[in-house]
Amino acid sequence: MEAVPPVSLGAMLSLAFAVALLARGLVLRRLVLSAPAGEQPVRQFTLEMGACLLGGLLTGLGVEASTGFSLAPGWKLVLGAMTAGFYLGLEGALLRQREVVLRARESGYDPVWRPMRLRSLSRRFLTVAAAATALLLGVFGLIWAGDVDWLSTLDRDPDVLAQARSSVIVEIAFVMAVLLLGAARLILLYAGNLKLLFNTITEGLARVRQGDLSVRLPLATSDEFGLIAAEANSMIEGLSHRLVLLDALKVAEDVQRNLLPAAPPDIPGLDIAALSDYCDETGGDYYDFIETGPGRTAIVVADVAGHGVGPALLMASARATVRMAAAMYPDPGSVVSAVNSRVAEDVYGTGRFLTLFYLEIDVAARMLRWVRAGHDPAFVVRPGDVESTFLGGGGPPLGVVEGYRYVAESCPWPPGGLVFIGTDGIWETTGEGEDMFGKRRLVDLLRKHLGRPTAQVLEAVRHDLEAFSHDKPREDDITMAAVAFP
């Protein structure tokens, strides 16, 4: 390379890199600016590296042509151009990434672009470190080879060697200083980009923490920050949908609560109470009081299989059907048979069903008539009885056997006694060791509180259930109704 005059070498460099810059400008828009945002930094690095490599190759070919293709001078220029291109490529990629992030912060969330694949920060860092080490070894190797070749041509005079040694030290110090300054700039750019990405994510999540679920984090990179932003956006969308669902469930809960009677009927001589507790926002249990005729009142307790929105909808439909049938038929068996026909149509092919206990109280005759459609028998507790009795009878759950004809049972009401109707969520409540509350414990509790107002009896049952379960989340709805007779 010493044979090439400096003016000629400068002209070659200027012409070669002018061609490279022209080519860079021609492909910048097509290669970089038209690419997805997350791919632009990588393509910017490729463009800068390619432009410098093109300039180095053109200059190297010119030098080789001038020196008779001795190879060494030209490839030294190519290696130098590769080193410069590597630095300029990293700088350009970092600047492009910052521009992409800032543009994403201003324009907001782009629902179209998603990272095609994860470009790990650690993997890219290791790749860059390995490439930089290889290039630095090549550069220092060339410097060492050139210095050794130069020193071999000098006289062995001590003063000359001392001056040469000083020149070599200055040369190495200069190269080191340039490399350190370049590395420092790259580190500052990289740290600034990381800080910008981190602030972008934390600021968005801070708004989410304050309740703003309209926030979407901009996706600007295909690395871990882009992955975190994408997952955070999915989380925010899930939270938004869940809040919408919770609002809808709240409305459904309010509607279902409004379907339950506001207060028990006021019948002289009778003390009636009922309550429902759902384990979800909505449930499949319900109770109702229906005036079926002069001096006759029906108490209905039903339990749809399962709990949640589906059973709640079936419960609402069944409630309307029961009220309509009770207004049409005077006999409890006919009422429940009509309800079964309608429910069987509604649940056909779904596998759903519901159990129901329909108890009609005839005040004038002091009689009870009831139908048990797959429901547990009602408990009858009388003063002085050692064992409780039941309002039994039989019949399948509603919706299981279409066209089934239910037959009402009857008996006098128990003077001074209590009739309790409940759903299986009561005695199937589990405590420690998965032991169930059980019907025996329930009957003992009813006998213990016999004679007290029925509302207090039901509250005592609920309190004991909570104590027994140690306030664990319930797995089923509970509904209970009680009537105390004179």
Secondary structure as GFF3:
##gff-version 3
##sequence-region A 1 486
A	DSSP	alpha_helix	6	28	.	.	.	ID=ss1
A	DSSP	pi_helix	29	33	.	.	.	ID=ss2
A	DSSP	three_ten_helix	37	39	.	.	.	ID=ss3
A	DSSP	alpha_helix	40	66	.	.	.	ID=ss4
A	DSSP	alpha_helix	72	107	.	.	.	ID=ss5
A	DSSP	alpha_helix	121	151	.	.	.	ID=ss6
A	DSSP	alpha_helix	158	209	.	.	.	ID=ss7
A	DSSP	alpha_helix	224	259	.	.	.	ID=ss8
A	DSSP	beta_strand	271	277	.	.	.	ID=ss9
A	DSSP	beta_strand	285	293	.	.	.	ID=ss10
A	DSSP	beta_strand	296	304	.	.	.	ID=ss11
A	DSSP	alpha_helix	309	328	.	.	.	ID=ss12
A	DSSP	alpha_helix	332	346	.	.	.	ID=ss13
A	DSSP	beta_strand	354	362	.	.	.	ID=ss14
A	DSSP	beta_strand	367	373	.	.	.	ID=ss15
A	DSSP	beta_strand	378	381	.	.	.	ID=ss16
A	DSSP	beta_strand	389	391	.	.	.	ID=ss17
A	DSSP	beta_strand	409	412	.	.	.	ID=ss18
A	DSSP	beta_strand	418	422	.	.	.	ID=ss19
A	DSSP	three_ten_helix	432	434	.	.	.	ID=ss20
A	DSSP	alpha_helix	439	448	.	.	.	ID=ss21
A	DSSP	alpha_helix	454	469	.	.	.	ID=ss22
A	DSSP	beta_strand	478	484	.	.	.	ID=ss23
###
